Amino acid sequence: MAAYILAQLRFKDIAAYRRYQAAFRAVFAGFDGRVLVADEAPEPLEGELSQDKVVLLEFPDADEARRFMNAPEYREIAADRIRGADSVFTLLKGR
């Protein structure tokens, strides 16, 4: 069953976040996933939006999504993401 990671980010150190962003594709390529959305201008249709960026990643299953999030090579670059943005990552299970 497909699984998704929804990342919602509010920037606090854009230089640190851009370092993370520059390294992301090379690390992500080692996993069985796809970037479906990476939007730095999300448009709220209802309610207030408090994020600067929304990302939606697709994986074949929740195990692969967790493998990506916990991989040492991802955790290494995630240090810049953590410095660069307050983030909420949510695992969503598809049908």
Backbone atoms as SQL, in Angstrom:
CREATE TABLE atoms (id INTEGER PRIMARY KEY, chain TEXT, resi INTEGER, resn TEXT, atom TEXT, x REAL, y REAL, z REAL);
INSERT INTO atoms VALUES
  (1, 'A', 1, 'MET', 'N', 0.842, -1.167, 0.000),
  (2, 'A', 1, 'MET', 'CA', 0.000, 0.000, 0.000),
  (3, 'A', 1, 'MET', 'C', 0.895, 1.241, 0.000),
  (4, 'A', 2, 'ALA', 'N', 0.619, 2.169, -0.891),
  (5, 'A', 2, 'ALA', 'CA', 1.412, 3.402, -0.983),
  (6, 'A', 2, 'ALA', 'C', 1.385, 4.155, 0.345),
  (7, 'A', 3, 'ALA', 'N', 2.470, 4.856, 0.592),
  (8, 'A', 3, 'ALA', 'CA', 2.572, 5.702, 1.783),
  (9, 'A', 3, 'ALA', 'C', 3.167, 7.029, 1.357),
  (10, 'A', 4, 'TYR', 'N', 2.846, 8.065, 2.106),
  (11, 'A', 4, 'TYR', 'CA', 3.271, 9.416, 1.773),
  (12, 'A', 4, 'TYR', 'C', 3.859, 10.085, 3.010),
  (13, 'A', 5, 'ILE', 'N', 4.825, 10.929, 2.781),
  (14, 'A', 5, 'ILE', 'CA', 5.313, 11.811, 3.845),
  (15, 'A', 5, 'ILE', 'C', 4.914, 13.218, 3.445),
  (16, 'A', 6, 'LEU', 'N', 4.148, 13.857, 4.311),
  (17, 'A', 6, 'LEU', 'CA', 3.761, 15.247, 4.137),
  (18, 'A', 6, 'LEU', 'C', 4.649, 16.078, 5.048),
  (19, 'A', 7, 'ALA', 'N', 5.437, 16.958, 4.448),
  (20, 'A', 7, 'ALA', 'CA', 6.327, 17.835, 5.211),
  (21, 'A', 7, 'ALA', 'C', 5.804, 19.257, 5.102),
  (22, 'A', 8, 'GLN', 'N', 5.659, 19.910, 6.256),
  (23, 'A', 8, 'GLN', 'CA', 5.225, 21.302, 6.312),
  (24, 'A', 8, 'GLN', 'C', 6.328, 22.083, 7.020),
  (25, 'A', 9, 'LEU', 'N', 6.829, 23.121, 6.361),
  (26, 'A', 9, 'LEU', 'CA', 8.015, 23.820, 6.855),
  (27, 'A', 9, 'LEU', 'C', 7.787, 25.313, 6.967),
  (28, 'A', 10, 'ARG', 'N', 8.355, 25.880, 8.027),
  (29, 'A', 10, 'ARG', 'CA', 8.398, 27.336, 8.203),
  (30, 'A', 10, 'ARG', 'C', 9.861, 27.693, 8.342),
  (31, 'A', 11, 'PHE', 'N', 10.370, 28.488, 7.387),
  (32, 'A', 11, 'PHE', 'CA', 11.789, 28.817, 7.349),
  (33, 'A', 11, 'PHE', 'C', 12.204, 29.700, 8.517),
  (34, 'A', 12, 'LYS', 'N', 13.420, 29.425, 9.025),
  (35, 'A', 12, 'LYS', 'CA', 14.007, 30.276, 10.065),
  (36, 'A', 12, 'LYS', 'C', 15.456, 30.631, 9.748),
  (37, 'A', 13, 'ASP', 'N', 16.131, 29.838, 8.916),
  (38, 'A', 13, 'ASP', 'CA', 17.490, 30.115, 8.447),
  (39, 'A', 13, 'ASP', 'C', 17.559, 29.609, 7.015),
  (40, 'A', 14, 'ILE', 'N', 17.254, 30.476, 6.071),
  (41, 'A', 14, 'ILE', 'CA', 17.108, 30.060, 4.679),
  (42, 'A', 14, 'ILE', 'C', 18.417, 29.522, 4.093),
  (43, 'A', 15, 'ALA', 'N', 19.559, 30.038, 4.523),
  (44, 'A', 15, 'ALA', 'CA', 20.845, 29.535, 4.009),
  (45, 'A', 15, 'ALA', 'C', 21.039, 28.069, 4.407),
  (46, 'A', 16, 'ALA', 'N', 20.734, 27.729, 5.647),
  (47, 'A', 16, 'ALA', 'CA', 20.845, 26.342, 6.098),
  (48, 'A', 16, 'ALA', 'C', 19.865, 25.462, 5.334),
  (49, 'A', 17, 'TYR', 'N', 18.648, 25.943, 5.156),
  (50, 'A', 17, 'TYR', 'CA', 17.660, 25.163, 4.414),
  (51, 'A', 17, 'TYR', 'C', 18.106, 24.942, 2.973),
  (52, 'A', 18, 'ARG', 'N', 18.673, 25.940, 2.328),
  (53, 'A', 18, 'ARG', 'CA', 19.133, 25.802, 0.938),
  (54, 'A', 18, 'ARG', 'C', 20.275, 24.778, 0.831),
  (55, 'A', 19, 'ARG', 'N', 21.135, 24.675, 1.857),
  (56, 'A', 19, 'ARG', 'CA', 22.174, 23.630, 1.861),
  (57, 'A', 19, 'ARG', 'C', 21.522, 22.246, 1.873),
  (58, 'A', 20, 'TYR', 'N', 20.523, 22.087, 2.730),
  (59, 'A', 20, 'TYR', 'CA', 19.767, 20.833, 2.789),
  (60, 'A', 20, 'TYR', 'C', 19.138, 20.535, 1.428),
  (61, 'A', 21, 'GLN', 'N', 18.506, 21.532, 0.873),
  (62, 'A', 21, 'GLN', 'CA', 17.817, 21.386, -0.400),
  (63, 'A', 21, 'GLN', 'C', 18.797, 20.967, -1.509),
  (64, 'A', 22, 'ALA', 'N', 19.983, 21.537, -1.525),
  (65, 'A', 22, 'ALA', 'CA', 20.988, 21.208, -2.536),
  (66, 'A', 22, 'ALA', 'C', 21.446, 19.753, -2.432),
  (67, 'A', 23, 'ALA', 'N', 21.455, 19.196, -1.240),
  (68, 'A', 23, 'ALA', 'CA', 21.913, 17.823, -1.032),
  (69, 'A', 23, 'ALA', 'C', 20.790, 16.788, -1.131),
  (70, 'A', 24, 'PHE', 'N', 19.543, 17.241, -1.070),
  (71, 'A', 24, 'PHE', 'CA', 18.399, 16.333, -0.950),
  (72, 'A', 24, 'PHE', 'C', 18.289, 15.345, -2.110),
  (73, 'A', 25, 'ARG', 'N', 18.308, 15.814, -3.344),
  (74, 'A', 25, 'ARG', 'CA', 18.049, 14.931, -4.501),
  (75, 'A', 25, 'ARG', 'C', 19.024, 13.756, -4.560),
  (76, 'A', 26, 'ALA', 'N', 20.298, 14.022, -4.317),
  (77, 'A', 26, 'ALA', 'CA', 21.292, 12.947, -4.380),
  (78, 'A', 26, 'ALA', 'C', 21.009, 11.883, -3.319),
  (79, 'A', 27, 'VAL', 'N', 20.625, 12.302, -2.127),
  (80, 'A', 27, 'VAL', 'CA', 20.306, 11.338, -1.061),
  (81, 'A', 27, 'VAL', 'C', 19.001, 10.617, -1.378),
  (82, 'A', 28, 'PHE', 'N', 17.991, 11.355, -1.787),
  (83, 'A', 28, 'PHE', 'CA', 16.670, 10.778, -2.058),
  (84, 'A', 28, 'PHE', 'C', 16.719, 9.754, -3.185),
  (85, 'A', 29, 'ALA', 'N', 17.632, 9.923, -4.126),
  (86, 'A', 29, 'ALA', 'CA', 17.752, 9.013, -5.267),
  (87, 'A', 29, 'ALA', 'C', 18.052, 7.579, -4.832),
  (88, 'A', 30, 'GLY', 'N', 18.595, 7.394, -3.643),
  (89, 'A', 30, 'GLY', 'CA', 18.908, 6.062, -3.137),
  (90, 'A', 30, 'GLY', 'C', 17.725, 5.332, -2.541),
  (91, 'A', 31, 'PHE', 'N', 16.538, 5.892, -2.640),
  (92, 'A', 31, 'PHE', 'CA', 15.345, 5.304, -2.047),
  (93, 'A', 31, 'PHE', 'C', 14.274, 5.146, -3.114),
  (94, 'A', 32, 'ASP', 'N', 13.341, 4.260, -2.860),
  (95, 'A', 32, 'ASP', 'CA', 12.254, 4.008, -3.799),
  (96, 'A', 32, 'ASP', 'C', 11.116, 4.972, -3.494),
  (97, 'A', 33, 'GLY', 'N', 11.285, 6.216, -3.937),
  (98, 'A', 33, 'GLY', 'CA', 10.273, 7.236, -3.672),
  (99, 'A', 33, 'GLY', 'C', 10.228, 8.259, -4.783),
  (100, 'A', 34, 'ARG', 'N', 9.179, 9.076, -4.744),
  (101, 'A', 34, 'ARG', 'CA', 9.011, 10.152, -5.720),
  (102, 'A', 34, 'ARG', 'C', 8.598, 11.421, -4.988),
  (103, 'A', 35, 'VAL', 'N', 9.106, 12.548, -5.464),
  (104, 'A', 35, 'VAL', 'CA', 8.658, 13.845, -4.969),
  (105, 'A', 35, 'VAL', 'C', 7.430, 14.213, -5.797),
  (106, 'A', 36, 'LEU', 'N', 6.280, 14.296, -5.151),
  (107, 'A', 36, 'LEU', 'CA', 5.049, 14.653, -5.856),
  (108, 'A', 36, 'LEU', 'C', 4.824, 16.160, -5.848),
  (109, 'A', 37, 'VAL', 'N', 5.172, 16.799, -4.731),
  (110, 'A', 37, 'VAL', 'CA', 4.955, 18.247, -4.571),
  (111, 'A', 37, 'VAL', 'C', 6.099, 18.806, -3.751),
  (112, 'A', 38, 'ALA', 'N', 6.600, 19.965, -4.156),
  (113, 'A', 38, 'ALA', 'CA', 7.551, 20.748, -3.364),
  (114, 'A', 38, 'ALA', 'C', 7.226, 22.202, -3.679),
  (115, 'A', 39, 'ASP', 'N', 6.343, 22.795, -2.894),
  (116, 'A', 39, 'ASP', 'CA', 5.763, 24.102, -3.211),
  (117, 'A', 39, 'ASP', 'C', 6.121, 25.131, -2.143),
  (118, 'A', 40, 'GLU', 'N', 6.872, 26.165, -2.559),
  (119, 'A', 40, 'GLU', 'CA', 7.219, 27.260, -1.648),
  (120, 'A', 40, 'GLU', 'C', 6.229, 28.412, -1.737),
  (121, 'A', 41, 'ALA', 'N', 5.116, 28.187, -2.399),
  (122, 'A', 41, 'ALA', 'CA', 4.059, 29.204, -2.462),
  (123, 'A', 41, 'ALA', 'C', 2.694, 28.517, -2.386),
  (124, 'A', 42, 'PRO', 'N', 2.467, 27.702, -1.326),
  (125, 'A', 42, 'PRO', 'CA', 1.174, 27.026, -1.235),
  (126, 'A', 42, 'PRO', 'C', 0.047, 28.047, -1.057),
  (127, 'A', 43, 'GLU', 'N', -1.065, 27.766, -1.676),
  (128, 'A', 43, 'GLU', 'CA', -2.215, 28.676, -1.643),
  (129, 'A', 43, 'GLU', 'C', -3.291, 28.116, -0.725),
  (130, 'A', 44, 'PRO', 'N', -3.552, 28.780, 0.387),
  (131, 'A', 44, 'PRO', 'CA', -4.612, 28.286, 1.269),
  (132, 'A', 44, 'PRO', 'C', -5.985, 28.479, 0.620),
  (133, 'A', 45, 'LEU', 'N', -6.776, 27.430, 0.644),
  (134, 'A', 45, 'LEU', 'CA', -8.131, 27.516, 0.107),
  (135, 'A', 45, 'LEU', 'C', -9.156, 27.677, 1.227),
  (136, 'A', 46, 'GLU', 'N', -8.762, 27.277, 2.422),
  (137, 'A', 46, 'GLU', 'CA', -9.626, 27.438, 3.592),
  (138, 'A', 46, 'GLU', 'C', -8.737, 27.461, 4.826),
  (139, 'A', 47, 'GLY', 'N', -8.977, 28.374, 5.723),
  (140, 'A', 47, 'GLY', 'CA', -8.176, 28.479, 6.936),
  (141, 'A', 47, 'GLY', 'C', -6.893, 29.255, 6.708),
  (142, 'A', 48, 'GLU', 'N', -6.113, 29.369, 7.797),
  (143, 'A', 48, 'GLU', 'CA', -4.858, 30.116, 7.738),
  (144, 'A', 48, 'GLU', 'C', -3.697, 29.166, 7.514),
  (145, 'A', 49, 'LEU', 'N', -2.783, 29.587, 6.673),
  (146, 'A', 49, 'LEU', 'CA', -1.599, 28.799, 6.382),
  (147, 'A', 49, 'LEU', 'C', -0.429, 29.375, 7.157),
  (148, 'A', 50, 'SER', 'N', 0.273, 28.524, 7.905),
  (149, 'A', 50, 'SER', 'CA', 1.409, 29.018, 8.682),
  (150, 'A', 50, 'SER', 'C', 2.736, 28.481, 8.143),
  (151, 'A', 51, 'GLN', 'N', 2.714, 27.726, 7.055),
  (152, 'A', 51, 'GLN', 'CA', 3.928, 27.161, 6.489),
  (153, 'A', 51, 'GLN', 'C', 4.400, 27.984, 5.294),
  (154, 'A', 52, 'ASP', 'N', 5.727, 27.943, 5.074),
  (155, 'A', 52, 'ASP', 'CA', 6.313, 28.567, 3.893),
  (156, 'A', 52, 'ASP', 'C', 6.443, 27.573, 2.749),
  (157, 'A', 53, 'LYS', 'N', 6.474, 26.288, 3.090),
  (158, 'A', 53, 'LYS', 'CA', 6.679, 25.257, 2.069),
  (159, 'A', 53, 'LYS', 'C', 5.950, 23.992, 2.479),
  (160, 'A', 54, 'VAL', 'N', 5.428, 23.301, 1.479),
  (161, 'A', 54, 'VAL', 'CA', 4.790, 22.007, 1.688),
  (162, 'A', 54, 'VAL', 'C', 5.412, 21.030, 0.691),
  (163, 'A', 55, 'VAL', 'N', 5.766, 19.846, 1.180),
  (164, 'A', 55, 'VAL', 'CA', 6.364, 18.806, 0.345),
  (165, 'A', 55, 'VAL', 'C', 5.565, 17.527, 0.545),
  (166, 'A', 56, 'LEU', 'N', 5.306, 16.825, -0.555),
  (167, 'A', 56, 'LEU', 'CA', 4.636, 15.530, -0.485),
  (168, 'A', 56, 'LEU', 'C', 5.503, 14.511, -1.206),
  (169, 'A', 57, 'LEU', 'N', 5.944, 13.493, -0.460),
  (170, 'A', 57, 'LEU', 'CA', 6.770, 12.416, -0.993),
  (171, 'A', 57, 'LEU', 'C', 5.939, 11.137, -1.040),
  (172, 'A', 58, 'GLU', 'N', 6.103, 10.354, -2.096),
  (173, 'A', 58, 'GLU', 'CA', 5.383, 9.086, -2.231),
  (174, 'A', 58, 'GLU', 'C', 6.371, 7.926, -2.170),
  (175, 'A', 59, 'PHE', 'N', 5.984, 6.876, -1.458),
  (176, 'A', 59, 'PHE', 'CA', 6.773, 5.656, -1.333),
  (177, 'A', 59, 'PHE', 'C', 5.869, 4.461, -1.580),
  (178, 'A', 60, 'PRO', 'N', 6.433, 3.303, -1.950),
  (179, 'A', 60, 'PRO', 'CA', 5.584, 2.132, -2.193),
  (180, 'A', 60, 'PRO', 'C', 4.890, 1.623, -0.924),
  (181, 'A', 61, 'ASP', 'N', 5.502, 1.894, 0.229),
  (182, 'A', 61, 'ASP', 'CA', 4.887, 1.458, 1.490),
  (183, 'A', 61, 'ASP', 'C', 5.491, 2.252, 2.654),
  (184, 'A', 62, 'ALA', 'N', 4.890, 2.096, 3.817),
  (185, 'A', 62, 'ALA', 'CA', 5.325, 2.840, 5.011),
  (186, 'A', 62, 'ALA', 'C', 6.730, 2.438, 5.450),
  (187, 'A', 63, 'ASP', 'N', 7.101, 1.187, 5.227),
  (188, 'A', 63, 'ASP', 'CA', 8.451, 0.750, 5.611),
  (189, 'A', 63, 'ASP', 'C', 9.516, 1.523, 4.841),
  (190, 'A', 64, 'GLU', 'N', 9.289, 1.751, 3.536),
  (191, 'A', 64, 'GLU', 'CA', 10.270, 2.497, 2.742),
  (192, 'A', 64, 'GLU', 'C', 10.298, 3.966, 3.165),
  (193, 'A', 65, 'ALA', 'N', 9.158, 4.516, 3.508),
  (194, 'A', 65, 'ALA', 'CA', 9.116, 5.903, 3.993),
  (195, 'A', 65, 'ALA', 'C', 9.922, 6.036, 5.286),
  (196, 'A', 66, 'ARG', 'N', 9.743, 5.103, 6.190),
  (197, 'A', 66, 'ARG', 'CA', 10.496, 5.123, 7.455),
  (198, 'A', 66, 'ARG', 'C', 11.984, 4.881, 7.216),
  (199, 'A', 67, 'ARG', 'N', 12.302, 3.988, 6.281),
  (200, 'A', 67, 'ARG', 'CA', 13.710, 3.707, 5.964),
  (201, 'A', 67, 'ARG', 'C', 14.395, 4.990, 5.492),
  (202, 'A', 68, 'PHE', 'N', 13.711, 5.744, 4.636),
  (203, 'A', 68, 'PHE', 'CA', 14.254, 7.016, 4.176),
  (204, 'A', 68, 'PHE', 'C', 14.471, 7.974, 5.348),
  (205, 'A', 69, 'MET', 'N', 13.450, 8.195, 6.152),
  (206, 'A', 69, 'MET', 'CA', 13.547, 9.167, 7.247),
  (207, 'A', 69, 'MET', 'C', 14.622, 8.801, 8.265),
  (208, 'A', 70, 'ASN', 'N', 14.873, 7.509, 8.454),
  (209, 'A', 70, 'ASN', 'CA', 15.832, 7.057, 9.466),
  (210, 'A', 70, 'ASN', 'C', 17.219, 6.745, 8.916),
  (211, 'A', 71, 'ALA', 'N', 17.403, 6.860, 7.603),
  (212, 'A', 71, 'ALA', 'CA', 18.687, 6.523, 6.991),
  (213, 'A', 71, 'ALA', 'C', 19.784, 7.483, 7.458),
  (214, 'A', 72, 'PRO', 'N', 20.949, 6.970, 7.788),
  (215, 'A', 72, 'PRO', 'CA', 22.044, 7.834, 8.242),
  (216, 'A', 72, 'PRO', 'C', 22.380, 8.949, 7.260),
  (217, 'A', 73, 'GLU', 'N', 22.359, 8.652, 5.961),
  (218, 'A', 73, 'GLU', 'CA', 22.683, 9.681, 4.984),
  (219, 'A', 73, 'GLU', 'C', 21.626, 10.782, 4.940),
  (220, 'A', 74, 'TYR', 'N', 20.367, 10.431, 5.204),
  (221, 'A', 74, 'TYR', 'CA', 19.332, 11.473, 5.277),
  (222, 'A', 74, 'TYR', 'C', 19.462, 12.255, 6.584),
  (223, 'A', 75, 'ARG', 'N', 19.677, 11.565, 7.687),
  (224, 'A', 75, 'ARG', 'CA', 19.793, 12.247, 8.989),
  (225, 'A', 75, 'ARG', 'C', 20.952, 13.249, 8.948),
  (226, 'A', 76, 'GLU', 'N', 22.007, 12.915, 8.212),
  (227, 'A', 76, 'GLU', 'CA', 23.154, 13.821, 8.112),
  (228, 'A', 76, 'GLU', 'C', 22.749, 15.137, 7.452),
  (229, 'A', 77, 'ILE', 'N', 22.056, 15.091, 6.318),
  (230, 'A', 77, 'ILE', 'CA', 21.664, 16.343, 5.658),
  (231, 'A', 77, 'ILE', 'C', 20.486, 17.006, 6.371),
  (232, 'A', 78, 'ALA', 'N', 19.685, 16.217, 7.088),
  (233, 'A', 78, 'ALA', 'CA', 18.528, 16.768, 7.804),
  (234, 'A', 78, 'ALA', 'C', 18.949, 17.756, 8.890),
  (235, 'A', 79, 'ALA', 'N', 20.186, 17.673, 9.335),
  (236, 'A', 79, 'ALA', 'CA', 20.661, 18.640, 10.337),
  (237, 'A', 79, 'ALA', 'C', 20.514, 20.068, 9.811),
  (238, 'A', 80, 'ASP', 'N', 20.792, 20.285, 8.527),
  (239, 'A', 80, 'ASP', 'CA', 20.599, 21.619, 7.948),
  (240, 'A', 80, 'ASP', 'C', 19.119, 21.962, 7.826),
  (241, 'A', 81, 'ARG', 'N', 18.277, 20.979, 7.527),
  (242, 'A', 81, 'ARG', 'CA', 16.830, 21.243, 7.480),
  (243, 'A', 81, 'ARG', 'C', 16.319, 21.658, 8.851),
  (244, 'A', 82, 'ILE', 'N', 16.783, 20.974, 9.869),
  (245, 'A', 82, 'ILE', 'CA', 16.349, 21.275, 11.236),
  (246, 'A', 82, 'ILE', 'C', 16.800, 22.666, 11.645),
  (247, 'A', 83, 'ARG', 'N', 18.028, 23.041, 11.263),
  (248, 'A', 83, 'ARG', 'CA', 18.499, 24.407, 11.524),
  (249, 'A', 83, 'ARG', 'C', 17.731, 25.432, 10.695),
  (250, 'A', 84, 'GLY', 'N', 17.353, 25.027, 9.493),
  (251, 'A', 84, 'GLY', 'CA', 16.770, 25.965, 8.547),
  (252, 'A', 84, 'GLY', 'C', 15.276, 26.164, 8.624),
  (253, 'A', 85, 'ALA', 'N', 14.559, 25.214, 9.245),
  (254, 'A', 85, 'ALA', 'CA', 13.099, 25.327, 9.249),
  (255, 'A', 85, 'ALA', 'C', 12.489, 24.572, 10.416),
  (256, 'A', 86, 'ASP', 'N', 11.436, 25.133, 10.961),
  (257, 'A', 86, 'ASP', 'CA', 10.587, 24.381, 11.882),
  (258, 'A', 86, 'ASP', 'C', 9.715, 23.503, 11.001),
  (259, 'A', 87, 'SER', 'N', 9.673, 22.213, 11.306),
  (260, 'A', 87, 'SER', 'CA', 9.028, 21.261, 10.393),
  (261, 'A', 87, 'SER', 'C', 8.092, 20.332, 11.127),
  (262, 'A', 88, 'VAL', 'N', 7.062, 19.915, 10.409),
  (263, 'A', 88, 'VAL', 'CA', 6.191, 18.829, 10.843),
  (264, 'A', 88, 'VAL', 'C', 6.172, 17.829, 9.702),
  (265, 'A', 89, 'PHE', 'N', 6.554, 16.578, 9.988),
  (266, 'A', 89, 'PHE', 'CA', 6.531, 15.503, 9.011),
  (267, 'A', 89, 'PHE', 'C', 5.466, 14.504, 9.446),
  (268, 'A', 90, 'THR', 'N', 4.568, 14.150, 8.537),
  (269, 'A', 90, 'THR', 'CA', 3.474, 13.258, 8.849),
  (270, 'A', 90, 'THR', 'C', 3.488, 12.093, 7.866),
  (271, 'A', 91, 'LEU', 'N', 3.392, 10.857, 8.394),
  (272, 'A', 91, 'LEU', 'CA', 3.286, 9.676, 7.555),
  (273, 'A', 91, 'LEU', 'C', 1.816, 9.435, 7.272),
  (274, 'A', 92, 'LEU', 'N', 1.478, 9.339, 5.982),
  (275, 'A', 92, 'LEU', 'CA', 0.100, 9.106, 5.546),
  (276, 'A', 92, 'LEU', 'C', 0.055, 7.788, 4.773),
  (277, 'A', 93, 'LYS', 'N', -0.918, 6.961, 5.079),
  (278, 'A', 93, 'LYS', 'CA', -1.054, 5.680, 4.379),
  (279, 'A', 93, 'LYS', 'C', -2.117, 5.827, 3.307),
  (280, 'A', 94, 'GLY', 'N', -1.753, 5.411, 2.074),
  (281, 'A', 94, 'GLY', 'CA', -2.680, 5.477, 0.954),
  (282, 'A', 94, 'GLY', 'C', -3.558, 4.254, 0.887),
  (283, 'A', 95, 'ARG', 'N', -4.290, 4.173, -0.175),
  (284, 'A', 95, 'ARG', 'CA', -5.195, 3.026, -0.375),
  (285, 'A', 95, 'ARG', 'C', -4.587, 2.008, -1.290);
